[in-house]
């Protein structure tokens, strides 16, 4: 967990509000004679278009390094009835690295979503409600949600080894294997293909995109030649080695626009919108803040005071607070200080959310004002959906995220790095591959400033790169104002990248 926590990446957990219970972690995994399949037919109206579709909750058996059945991977697919083989298909996963796909499924893409009349004040106790999702992409694409091993209903089988699946390379190999198998089983090799990943899903998508193409140096050791039309990244976490130690000011510079936008939404700074607040912070970071940080201890006292006044105007924190912090305030500290005068802490996963500063248990997820409040509705909603809408008896306890079993055992290989370079390699190998990156103005975990900085230094093909920022947080689809914009942009991206 060191890399996650030291780089402020505990947020990549995108997780449930508590670690898995011992009972959940020990759910028995039956060894079935054949993979389990639960299918049912449904219909819905999406963007004014009625779509009849088949829902399939399906088990796929993956082999380990010894060639024996080692893991049971569950996916949930939505495929339009009578769809032509050239209909786009989107493979969807979240992050963690040990997170299930519950967030994108029940928050943005599924035919049903969590009902929140006020997304910033979600219900935290039952009864929770589901509603038809007007922004699901089912009118334009088929959807396949993937729960990596150890998450959702996916589990290691008896004799399966964690080290075969719990790691950057291992996870990408398993995901690539599943995608290629799904394409074969469903006769969809000629379909436009897309990946959608959120948070750590950024890493998964970037590495999978290169793995699918394959080659003698790939994990498969073979030429897969499976190319993608597009990769969609939400809550981008490309650069997992962002530094932040003495003399490394990348984090401070990248964080400032997020601080400014978040201060604006709480009425702590001037400006007409979050966008204008962010733009002002970008300009300040480029023209004033960067030279000041570069000067370090050589910056004259008077100049330091002037910079601090500018920072105060942008962020809502006092100039003296900035001076006392040597012009560098972490996002976690910002979250504690912004509304301290009201006795409130803002959310890291979404700065619009608040909870009292007092009585926090200090857990980075369960006590986060955003994650701690909206997670209960997602967990209850998913279980309700499977039981009542799909009429399926759950194969096991649904693991929203596996902290102890997966995250803490993750093999990072040579260490965290800038995974945008992997995506740049995939774009070079495939001159038709497009990339869409969507961030939230109020995401204090994977900031849009960090994503923009990475995009400027990673070799990504800029003519095929689309970057957008939305009035939301780490999950940029929370709230209809943001969801409406995001859904429209992704639809446009799918249409553009699916053309011959």
Phi, psi and omega in degrees: 000353188303313183295321180299313187281319185292330180264012181074022187258019172302334181292341178294351177301324184035067202232179172285168191280359180210157177295156182297144178286160179299322180298316181297319183291338185253017178307131178294143178249106181292143175264097185278155178294328178218152179304141182279140180224129177235110185239147176204156183255143184215175175210151179202169178247122183231121184052041177080002182248125178281129182232124170267134186213158175255132176257129182228113171267114193227142177264135174238129179270123178255144179267152177269188183296337180271001178086002180262154176306125188233337185208151178248110181255128177256138175232158176232115184246149175236113185235125181297139178291133178071017181293142176285158183291346178267012175286134181300147173232133182245122176267124193240136174208157177260215191236239177114273016287350183262039180259145172283180180268015185305325189287309177291327181293305186268353181255332187226313196256329185296161180294339175237147180224168177291130179276122177225106179294327175229104186297339181271349176228068185287158173294138182248354177225155178297157004277139173263164183225150172251157177216158175300139184262107182289346186256001177305148182272011187296343176287341185236349184203155170273152187233135177231112181266129184248127173254109182301162182304134182093354180236166182054230175263000184283135184216158167290143174272161175306128183092347177288147184251130180302323184293347176279348186227335187265079178183162182303305183291319183294317179296318179295322177298313181296319180295317178297318179299317179297314182300314180295323177293321179295318179300319179292312184296330184255006178061043187240027181294337181264008178278143169302132188244135180225149169250142171231119180231146180236139177062240176300341174303340172301312180294312182302313182296318183295317182285320178298321181301322177282322181296321183299327177291321175073194184140168183298337180264001180280164178304327180283337181067024182213161180274101180284326178052034177260106183260157182250148172280328182197157174234128181247123182243129175237145185056055192298134178227062182290307189263100183265020176224056189283359178072221181116000178280183180304130178085355178249105188254014181299318182295318180298317181293317182289334183279335188302315179299324177293318177301317182295315180296320181289321175299321180296316184294339177260011178070025182259359176212160182278169178133160183274338184197169174299323180298315180292324176296318179294319179298318179297321180290322176301313181296319180296318180298319182289315191266333187236311186293315181300310177300325180292317179293324178297322180293329178059229183289349179275355179292122180302149183303316182296320179292323179297320179296322180293318177297319180298323177295320178295318178296321179297317180298324182282324192252348182081358173268151184291155177299321181296323177299318178293320179296314181298333181265012180058037177068016180228114178234126181290160178294326178294319177292321176302318179298330179277331188267330191304313182246028180300327180295341177256003180073027185239152172246140178265158182287146174280317180288336177200108186292355177284335184278150176221154169215162178301145174295325184289151171069017176292138177278353177084002178286130185293345179246302184299329181259007175287130183302333178273298185301319181297332183268321185268345181299316183305321181291326179292314182295312179295320182296318180297314181296320177296319182297313181297317184285314189267319182276315182271346180059041181247132171281118187306133179297332180194182174293132181282120180268107177298316173205146181248093180295301187289317186285326187247299186305313185287347182251011187289134179265109182274004179068230182289353179120160179305143182210184177274101184282353173297335178292327174296317180293324176297321176296318178297322179292326177291317181294330184234096184295355178256358183287124175254153181231132177242129179237121179242125181240168175248138178301328188254023177272108181267012182251301176244088191286151177292333176295321177294319179296318179295322179294316179298318182299333180278351188226024188234001179079013177295142179289104189294333180287347177243018182246125176245126179236129182226152175233138187237157181282066181205196183246218183301327174257092192289009178254003178282115184105131185298325181301318180281316183300320181298315180293315182297314180299319179295319180293320180291321176302316180297320179296314179299316180296317182293318184277350180267354180290145179300000000 
